[in-house]
Amino acid sequence: MSRKRQENVKSSVKNRKGRITSRKIFPGDLVFSVAKASVWYLVGMVEQEYRVFRASRIRSGKITDQASTHRASFDLAVFWEQWSEHVRKQVSSSLRRYPVLVRVAPTLVPHLVLRYGEEIEKQIEQAAPPDTAG
């Protein structure tokens, strides 16, 4: 398996609970995620495992003398899709669902699909036709 050699970064990272930890991260790629509320993420390797760090939670970073290797076969697009799907499942299973009725002007329906993705598109297709109030 081919690998690229690069430096590690010793970083201070704030977790979701506000605790700051020190980690040696082999930085891979930055990902800008529109689907995740327009947030930047760093995909990096920690202890031979790829991890995702929200860029705004990284408090500091210093390049170390210690080199690391990166699998050349790593496919960021595939990893990101799998990670995003895993997070979606975690979040959706922990949230309460509340049924709502939304009235939207027909000209805005395409914007809903762009903003909320395929799931809303399925719901729009299954929706009843507009009543007299719209």
C-alpha positions as CSV (number, residue, x, y, z in Angstrom):
1,M,0.0,0.0,0.0
2,S,1.5,3.3,-1.0
3,R,1.8,6.0,1.6
4,K,2.8,9.7,1.6
5,R,5.1,11.0,4.4
6,Q,4.1,14.3,6.2
7,E,4.5,15.9,9.6
8,N,2.1,15.5,12.5
9,V,0.5,18.5,14.2
10,K,0.2,18.6,18.0
11,S,-3.2,20.2,18.5
12,S,-5.4,21.4,21.4
13,V,-8.9,20.5,20.5
14,K,-12.1,21.4,22.4
15,N,-14.7,18.6,22.4
16,R,-18.5,18.9,22.4
17,K,-18.6,19.1,26.2
18,G,-16.1,22.0,26.3
19,R,-13.1,20.0,27.5
20,I,-9.8,20.7,25.8
21,T,-7.6,17.8,24.9
22,S,-4.2,17.5,23.3
23,R,-3.9,15.3,20.3
24,K,-1.3,14.4,17.7
25,I,-3.1,14.7,14.4
26,F,-1.8,13.8,11.0
27,P,-3.8,16.4,9.0
28,G,-5.5,15.0,5.9
29,D,-7.9,17.3,4.3
30,L,-10.2,20.2,5.2
31,V,-13.8,19.7,4.2
32,F,-16.4,22.5,3.9
33,S,-19.8,21.0,4.6
34,V,-22.8,22.9,3.4
35,A,-25.0,20.1,4.6
36,K,-23.6,20.6,8.1
37,A,-24.6,24.2,8.4
38,S,-21.7,25.6,6.4
39,V,-19.0,24.4,8.8
40,W,-15.3,23.5,8.1
41,Y,-14.0,20.1,9.3
42,L,-10.5,18.7,9.4
43,V,-10.2,15.0,8.5
44,G,-7.1,13.7,10.1
45,M,-5.5,10.5,11.4
46,V,-5.2,9.9,15.1
47,E,-3.6,6.7,16.3
48,Q,-4.0,5.0,12.9
49,E,-7.7,5.9,12.6
50,Y,-9.3,8.7,10.6
51,R,-11.2,11.2,12.7
52,V,-13.2,14.3,12.0
53,F,-12.6,17.5,13.9
54,R,-14.7,20.7,13.7
55,A,-12.2,23.3,12.7
56,S,-13.7,26.0,15.0
57,R,-12.9,23.7,18.0
58,I,-9.2,23.5,17.2
59,R,-7.6,25.9,19.7
60,S,-3.9,25.6,18.6
61,G,-1.6,23.6,16.5
62,K,2.2,23.1,16.3
63,I,4.0,21.1,13.6
64,T,6.1,18.4,15.3
65,D,9.4,16.8,14.2
66,Q,7.7,13.5,14.1
67,A,6.6,12.4,10.6
68,S,3.6,10.4,9.9
69,T,2.4,8.4,6.9
70,H,-0.9,8.7,5.1
71,R,-2.5,6.0,3.0
72,A,-2.4,7.2,-0.6
73,S,-5.5,5.0,-1.2
74,F,-7.5,7.1,1.2
75,D,-10.6,8.4,-0.6
76,L,-11.9,11.5,1.2
77,A,-15.2,11.6,-0.7
78,V,-16.1,8.0,0.3
79,F,-14.9,8.6,3.9
80,W,-16.9,11.8,4.2
81,E,-20.1,10.3,2.8
82,Q,-19.9,7.3,5.2
83,W,-19.1,9.6,8.2
84,S,-21.9,12.0,7.3
85,E,-24.4,9.1,7.0
86,H,-23.2,7.7,10.4
87,V,-23.7,11.1,12.0
88,R,-27.1,11.6,10.4
89,K,-28.3,8.3,11.8
90,Q,-27.0,9.1,15.3
91,V,-28.6,12.5,15.4
92,S,-31.9,11.4,13.9
93,S,-32.3,8.5,16.4
94,S,-31.7,10.9,19.3
95,L,-34.1,13.6,18.3
96,R,-37.8,13.8,19.0
97,R,-40.0,14.2,15.9
98,Y,-42.9,16.6,15.8
99,P,-45.3,16.5,12.9
100,V,-45.9,19.9,11.4
101,L,-47.9,21.4,8.6
102,V,-46.0,23.8,6.4
103,R,-47.5,26.0,3.8
104,V,-45.0,27.1,1.1
105,A,-45.5,29.1,-2.1
106,P,-45.1,26.8,-5.1
107,T,-42.1,28.9,-6.3
108,L,-40.2,28.2,-3.1
109,V,-40.6,24.3,-3.3
110,P,-37.4,23.9,-5.4
111,H,-35.4,25.9,-2.7
112,L,-36.6,23.5,0.0
113,V,-35.1,20.6,-1.9
114,L,-31.8,22.4,-2.3
115,R,-31.7,23.3,1.4
116,Y,-33.0,20.1,3.0
117,G,-32.0,17.5,0.4
118,E,-33.6,14.2,-0.7
119,E,-35.6,13.5,2.4
120,I,-37.7,16.6,2.0
121,E,-38.1,15.9,-1.7
122,K,-39.8,12.5,-0.8
123,Q,-42.1,14.3,1.7
124,I,-43.1,16.9,-1.0
125,E,-43.9,14.1,-3.4
126,Q,-46.1,12.4,-0.8
127,A,-47.8,15.6,0.3
128,A,-51.5,16.2,-0.4
129,P,-52.4,18.8,-3.0
130,P,-52.9,22.3,-1.6
131,D,-56.2,23.2,-0.1
132,T,-58.0,26.5,-0.6
133,A,-55.7,28.2,1.9
134,G,-52.6,27.2,-0.1
